[in-house]
Amino acid sequence: MSYWEIAIERASTNTLNSYRRVMENYPYLKDLAIKVRKAKEEVLKNLDYYIDLTLKSVEKTGGKGYYVNNAEEAREVIGKIVGKGKLVVMGKSMVAYEVGLRKYLESIGNEVYETDLGEFLIQLADEPPSHIIGPAIHMTKERVEQLLREKVNKNIKENASHEELANVAREFLYEKFIKANVGITGANAVAADTGSIVLVENEGNIRKTTVLPPVHIAITGIDKILPTLELAIAEALVQSGFNGLYPPTYINVTSGPSSTGDIELHRVSPAQGPKEFHLVLLDNGRKEAAKDDVLWEALLCVRCGQCHFHCPVYRVLDGKWGDPPYSGPMGAMWSYVVYKDPLPATLCTHSGGCKEVCPMEINIPRVLDYIKWKYNRKSS
């Protein structure tokens, strides 16, 4: 077996056990998921209204909001905010990867580091992610040890433990957090009524990325908008729960730049944290998909990644299914939404496991069959 096969098999076993345990112990997550789906449907039916409301809400909290049509516009907007010669730390963001942000910022003269352990390993190896939650799950512990020894610390001992390997990355990145000029994150959800972004994590790297640098930039898709902050937090809980990593260690809510009301309860900004907050909302095919009678369902995805491990195709292909960063069954849908690539959908065997575990009850097999039909009709 290749190290990819071994790693995917280990990860599948671990996450399936965690998923079953979470569903048994926290049954309310299923009720929350139903509530979140209804809210996301509301937004998708009125996208322009909620985009406008979100941007206005961001401005009210002292931040700056931007709507961009495609990847090129996203890179341009963020490139202007960051400038050149900066040290940039990034929290895991599928949308940042979608638009090629890290490599673009590097190309214009910035030093950029992924701070999520999985994304950091992917950056060191210059490999594509294999899963939307665990981007480096295709790497065995042995492969990680070799990679860190080659790229970070040549003195790592043989057969180092998981904890020791994680600490090597922790020590290396700590200095980057302290010196960073800009922090860039994604968003698990965005609240239209407050302009807040919600981020769920376990490592603590996102929390550092959002509060230590003087400038915080968040980039996410318009599909992540929820009507209220309450519902945005609910989506983060659902995403974490159905991924099997529950309860999450951290849930971060950011509403504009840092502020304080400690002098006469008069709120002013900035305080100890960032003095600037920027939210970039990306379309990149999402509006077009929202208008499609079948494809719109793909936009309900909360990125829990559970569909991957209940899919025989994903496991047989060792995670190499879809256009990075979008992999697995959801990735086959999203490869078509944002890259207009129908080929990943043609590999679906319609086992139906993805639909059974999806918290949003997306009929993924039907969406993929629809993409196949469109592809075959165009090809004939």
C-alpha positions as CSV (number, residue, x, y, z in Angstrom):
1,M,0.0,0.0,0.0
2,S,1.1,3.6,-0.7
3,Y,1.4,6.1,2.1
4,W,-1.7,7.8,0.6
5,E,-3.7,4.5,1.0
6,I,-2.5,3.9,4.5
7,A,-3.2,7.4,5.6
8,I,-6.7,7.6,4.1
9,E,-7.6,4.2,5.7
10,R,-6.4,5.4,9.2
11,A,-8.3,8.7,8.9
12,S,-11.5,7.0,7.7
13,T,-11.5,4.7,10.7
14,N,-10.8,7.5,13.2
15,T,-13.5,9.9,11.8
16,L,-16.2,7.3,11.4
17,N,-15.9,6.3,15.0
18,S,-15.9,9.9,16.1
19,Y,-18.9,10.7,13.9
20,R,-21.0,7.9,15.4
21,R,-20.1,8.9,18.9
22,V,-21.0,12.5,18.4
23,M,-24.4,11.7,16.8
24,E,-25.3,9.5,19.7
25,N,-24.2,12.0,22.4
26,Y,-25.4,15.2,20.9
27,P,-28.7,14.5,19.1
28,Y,-29.7,18.1,19.1
29,L,-27.2,18.7,16.3
30,K,-29.6,17.1,13.9
31,D,-32.3,19.6,14.9
32,L,-29.8,22.5,14.5
33,A,-29.0,21.2,11.0
34,I,-32.6,21.4,9.9
35,K,-32.8,24.9,11.2
36,V,-29.6,25.9,9.4
37,R,-30.8,24.4,6.1
38,K,-34.0,26.5,6.2
39,A,-32.0,29.6,6.9
40,K,-29.5,28.9,4.0
41,E,-32.5,28.3,1.7
42,E,-33.8,31.7,2.6
43,V,-30.5,33.4,1.8
44,L,-30.1,31.6,-1.5
45,K,-33.5,32.8,-2.6
46,N,-32.6,36.4,-1.8
47,L,-28.8,36.5,-2.4
48,D,-28.5,40.1,-3.5
49,Y,-30.5,41.4,-0.5
50,Y,-28.3,39.4,2.0
51,I,-25.0,40.4,0.3
52,D,-26.0,44.0,0.5
53,L,-27.1,43.7,4.1
54,T,-23.9,41.9,5.1
55,L,-21.7,44.6,3.6
56,K,-23.6,47.4,5.2
57,S,-23.4,45.6,8.6
58,V,-19.6,45.2,8.3
59,E,-19.3,49.0,7.7
60,K,-21.4,49.7,10.8
61,T,-18.9,47.8,13.0
62,G,-16.0,49.8,11.6
63,G,-14.9,47.2,9.0
64,K,-14.7,47.3,5.3
65,G,-16.7,45.0,3.0
66,Y,-16.1,44.0,-0.6
67,Y,-18.1,41.9,-3.1
68,V,-16.0,40.4,-5.8
69,N,-17.1,38.5,-8.9
70,N,-14.2,36.1,-9.5
71,A,-10.8,34.9,-8.3
72,E,-8.9,37.6,-10.2
73,E,-10.9,40.4,-8.5
74,A,-10.4,38.7,-5.1
75,R,-6.6,38.6,-5.5
76,E,-6.6,42.2,-6.7
77,V,-8.6,43.5,-3.7
78,I,-6.6,41.6,-1.1
79,G,-3.3,42.3,-2.8
80,K,-4.0,46.0,-2.5
81,I,-4.8,45.7,1.2
82,V,-1.7,43.6,2.0
83,G,0.8,45.4,-0.2
84,K,4.3,44.1,-0.6
85,G,7.1,43.0,1.7
86,K,4.7,41.9,4.5
87,L,4.7,38.8,6.7
88,V,1.3,37.2,6.3
89,V,-0.2,34.3,8.4
90,M,-3.2,32.4,7.1
91,G,-5.8,30.4,8.8
92,K,-7.3,27.5,6.8
93,S,-9.5,28.8,4.0
94,M,-10.9,26.8,1.1
95,V,-11.9,30.0,-0.6
96,A,-8.4,31.4,-0.3
97,Y,-7.1,28.2,-2.0
98,E,-9.9,28.5,-4.6
99,V,-8.6,31.9,-5.7
100,G,-4.9,31.0,-5.4
101,L,-4.4,33.6,-2.8
102,R,-1.2,32.4,-0.9
103,K,0.8,31.9,-4.1
104,Y,-0.4,35.2,-5.5
105,L,0.7,37.1,-2.3
106,E,4.0,35.3,-2.4
107,S,4.5,36.3,-6.1
108,I,4.1,40.0,-5.4
109,G,6.8,39.9,-2.7
110,N,5.2,38.8,0.6
111,E,6.3,36.1,3.0
112,V,3.2,33.9,3.6
113,Y,2.6,31.0,6.0
114,E,-0.3,28.6,6.5
115,T,-0.8,28.1,10.2
116,D,-3.3,25.2,10.3
117,L,-1.1,22.2,10.8
118,G,-2.6,20.3,7.8
119,E,-2.3,23.3,5.5
120,F,1.2,24.0,6.8
121,L,2.2,20.5,5.8
122,I,0.6,20.9,2.4
123,Q,2.5,24.1,1.9
124,L,5.8,22.5,2.8
125,A,5.2,19.6,0.5
126,D,3.7,21.8,-2.3
127,E,0.9,19.3,-2.6
128,P,-2.9,19.8,-3.0
129,P,-5.2,19.1,-0.1
130,S,-7.0,15.8,0.0
131,H,-9.9,16.7,2.3
132,I,-11.7,19.9,3.2
133,I,-11.3,19.5,6.9
134,G,-8.1,17.6,7.1
135,P,-6.1,18.8,4.1
136,A,-3.1,16.5,4.9
137,I,-5.0,13.3,5.8
138,H,-3.2,11.6,3.0
139,M,0.1,11.9,4.9
140,T,1.1,9.2,7.3
141,K,2.9,10.1,10.5
142,E,6.0,8.7,9.0
143,R,5.7,11.0,5.9
144,V,5.0,14.0,8.2
145,E,8.2,13.3,10.2
146,Q,10.3,13.1,7.0
147,L,8.8,16.3,5.7
148,L,9.3,18.3,8.9
149,R,12.9,17.0,9.2
150,E,13.6,18.2,5.6
151,K,11.9,21.5,5.8
152,V,11.8,22.7,9.4
153,N,14.0,21.0,11.9
154,K,16.7,18.5,10.8
155,N,17.1,17.4,14.4
156,I,13.7,15.7,14.8
157,K,14.4,12.2,16.3
158,E,13.5,9.0,14.6
159,N,9.9,7.7,15.2
160,A,8.8,11.0,16.8
161,S,5.3,10.9,18.4
162,H,2.3,12.8,16.9
163,E,2.6,15.2,19.8
164,E,6.3,15.9,19.1
165,L,5.7,16.5,15.4
166,A,2.8,18.9,16.1
167,N,5.1,20.8,18.6
168,V,7.8,21.2,15.9
169,A,5.3,23.1,13.8
170,R,4.0,25.0,16.8
171,E,7.4,26.3,17.7
172,F,8.2,27.3,14.1
173,L,4.9,29.2,13.6
174,Y,4.9,31.0,17.0
175,E,7.5,33.5,15.8
176,K,5.5,34.1,12.6
177,F,2.3,35.0,14.6
178,I,4.2,37.5,16.7
179,K,5.8,39.3,13.7
180,A,2.9,39.1,11.2
181,N,1.6,42.2,9.6
182,V,-1.5,40.7,8.2
183,G,-3.8,37.7,9.2
184,I,-6.0,36.1,6.6
185,T,-8.8,33.7,7.4
186,G,-11.9,32.2,5.8
187,A,-15.3,32.0,7.6
188,N,-17.4,29.1,8.5
189,A,-20.4,31.4,8.4
190,V,-21.2,35.1,8.1
191,A,-24.0,36.9,9.9
192,A,-25.9,39.3,7.6
193,D,-27.5,41.2,10.5
194,T,-24.2,42.0,12.3
195,G,-21.5,41.6,9.7
196,S,-19.8,39.1,12.0
197,I,-17.8,36.1,10.8
198,V,-17.8,32.9,12.7
199,L,-14.8,30.5,12.7
200,V,-14.7,27.1,14.4
201,E,-11.3,25.4,15.1
202,N,-9.4,23.2,17.5
203,E,-5.8,24.3,17.1
204,G,-5.9,27.9,18.2
205,N,-4.1,29.1,15.1
206,I,-7.2,30.9,13.8
207,R,-7.6,32.8,17.0
208,K,-4.0,34.0,16.8
209,T,-4.4,34.9,13.1
210,T,-7.4,37.0,13.8
211,V,-6.1,39.0,16.8
212,L,-2.3,39.2,16.8
213,P,-1.6,41.0,13.4
214,P,-2.8,44.6,13.1
215,V,-4.8,43.8,9.9
216,H,-7.4,41.0,9.6
217,I,-8.8,40.0,6.3
218,A,-11.5,37.3,5.9
219,I,-12.4,35.9,2.5
220,T,-15.4,33.6,2.0
221,G,-18.1,32.6,-0.5
222,I,-21.5,34.3,-0.6
223,D,-23.0,30.9,0.2
224,K,-21.7,31.2,3.8
225,I,-24.1,34.0,4.6
226,L,-26.8,33.3,7.2
227,P,-29.5,35.8,8.2
228,T,-28.5,36.3,11.8
229,L,-25.5,35.8,14.2
230,E,-27.5,33.1,16.0
231,L,-27.8,31.0,12.9
232,A,-24.2,31.6,11.9
233,I,-23.1,30.1,15.2
234,A,-25.5,27.3,14.6
235,E,-23.9,26.5,11.3
236,A,-20.4,26.4,12.9
237,L,-21.7,23.9,15.5
238,V,-23.3,21.7,12.8
239,Q,-20.1,21.8,10.7
240,S,-18.0,20.8,13.7
241,G,-20.5,18.1,14.9
242,F,-21.0,16.3,11.7
243,N,-17.3,16.4,11.1
244,G,-16.9,14.3,14.3
245,L,-14.7,16.8,16.1
246,Y,-17.2,17.9,18.8
247,P,-17.3,19.9,20.9
248,P,-15.0,22.3,19.0
249,T,-12.1,23.7,21.1
250,Y,-12.7,27.2,19.9
251,I,-15.5,29.2,18.2
252,N,-14.4,32.7,17.2
253,V,-16.7,35.5,16.4
254,T,-15.2,38.6,14.8
255,S,-17.3,41.8,14.3
256,G,-15.2,44.5,12.9
257,P,-11.7,45.6,14.2
258,S,-10.9,45.4,17.9
259,S,-12.7,47.9,20.2
260,T,-13.1,48.9,23.8
261,G,-15.7,50.7,25.9
262,D,-13.7,51.0,29.1
263,I,-13.6,54.8,29.2
264,E,-17.1,55.9,30.1
265,L,-18.6,52.9,28.2
266,H,-17.9,54.8,25.0
267,R,-17.0,52.3,22.4
268,V,-13.9,53.2,20.4
269,S,-11.6,51.3,18.0
270,P,-8.9,49.9,17.8
271,A,-8.0,48.3,21.2
272,Q,-5.5,45.6,21.7
273,G,-6.3,43.6,18.6
274,P,-6.4,44.5,14.8
275,K,-7.1,48.0,13.8
276,E,-8.5,46.9,10.5
277,F,-11.0,44.3,9.5
278,H,-11.8,43.5,5.9
279,L,-14.4,41.0,4.6
280,V,-14.3,39.8,1.0
281,L,-17.4,38.0,-0.3
282,L,-16.8,35.9,-3.4
283,D,-19.2,34.9,-6.1
284,N,-17.1,32.9,-8.6
285,G,-20.0,30.9,-10.0
286,R,-22.2,30.7,-6.9
287,K,-24.9,33.2,-8.1
288,E,-25.2,31.2,-11.3
289,A,-25.6,28.0,-9.4
290,A,-28.2,29.5,-7.1
291,K,-30.4,30.1,-10.0
292,D,-30.2,26.5,-11.3
293,D,-33.2,24.3,-10.3
294,V,-30.9,21.4,-9.3
295,L,-27.4,22.8,-8.8
296,W,-28.5,25.3,-6.1
297,E,-28.5,22.5,-3.5
298,A,-24.7,22.3,-3.7
299,L,-24.6,25.8,-2.1
300,L,-26.2,24.4,1.1
301,C,-22.9,22.5,2.0
302,V,-21.5,23.4,5.4
303,R,-18.1,21.8,4.6
304,C,-18.2,19.1,7.3
305,G,-16.5,16.6,5.0
306,Q,-18.4,13.6,6.3
307,C,-19.6,12.6,2.9
308,H,-16.0,11.8,1.9
309,F,-15.6,8.9,4.3
310,H,-18.9,7.3,3.4
311,C,-18.0,7.3,-0.3
312,P,-16.3,4.3,-1.9
313,V,-15.0,6.4,-4.8
314,Y,-13.2,8.8,-2.5
315,R,-11.6,6.0,-0.6
316,V,-10.7,3.9,-3.7
317,L,-9.0,7.0,-5.3
318,D,-7.1,7.7,-2.1
319,G,-8.6,11.2,-1.7
320,K,-7.6,12.2,-5.3
321,W,-11.0,13.1,-6.5
322,G,-12.1,16.6,-7.4
323,D,-10.4,19.9,-8.2
324,P,-8.5,21.1,-5.1
325,P,-9.4,22.2,-2.6
326,Y,-12.8,20.6,-3.3
327,S,-12.6,16.8,-3.0
328,G,-15.0,13.9,-2.4
329,P,-18.7,13.9,-3.3
330,M,-19.2,17.6,-2.3
331,G,-16.0,18.4,-4.2
332,A,-17.4,16.8,-7.3
333,M,-20.3,19.3,-7.1
334,W,-18.1,22.3,-6.2
335,S,-15.6,21.5,-9.0
336,Y,-18.5,22.2,-11.4
337,V,-19.8,25.2,-9.5
338,V,-16.5,27.2,-9.3
339,Y,-14.3,25.6,-12.0
340,K,-16.9,24.5,-14.5
341,D,-15.3,21.1,-14.5
342,P,-17.8,18.3,-14.9
343,L,-15.4,15.4,-15.0
344,P,-15.2,14.7,-11.2
345,A,-19.0,14.1,-11.2
346,T,-18.7,11.5,-13.9
347,L,-16.8,9.2,-11.5
348,C,-19.7,9.0,-9.0
349,T,-21.1,5.5,-8.6
350,H,-24.2,6.6,-6.8
351,S,-23.7,4.5,-3.7
352,G,-25.9,7.1,-1.8
353,G,-23.8,7.1,1.4
354,C,-23.0,10.8,1.0
355,K,-26.7,11.8,1.0
356,E,-27.4,9.7,4.2
357,V,-24.8,11.5,6.3
358,C,-25.1,15.0,4.9
359,P,-26.4,17.4,7.7
360,M,-28.1,19.6,5.1
361,E,-29.7,16.5,3.5
362,I,-28.3,17.5,0.1
363,N,-29.2,15.0,-2.6
364,I,-25.6,14.8,-3.8
365,P,-26.2,11.8,-6.1
366,R,-29.0,13.7,-7.9
367,V,-26.8,16.8,-8.3
368,L,-23.9,14.8,-9.6
369,D,-26.2,12.9,-12.0
370,Y,-27.5,16.3,-13.3
371,I,-23.9,17.5,-13.9
372,K,-23.2,14.2,-15.8
373,W,-26.3,14.8,-17.9
374,K,-25.2,18.4,-18.7
375,Y,-21.8,17.1,-19.7
376,N,-23.1,14.3,-21.9
377,R,-25.5,16.6,-23.6
378,K,-22.8,19.1,-24.4
379,S,-20.4,16.3,-25.6
380,S,-23.0,14.6,-27.9
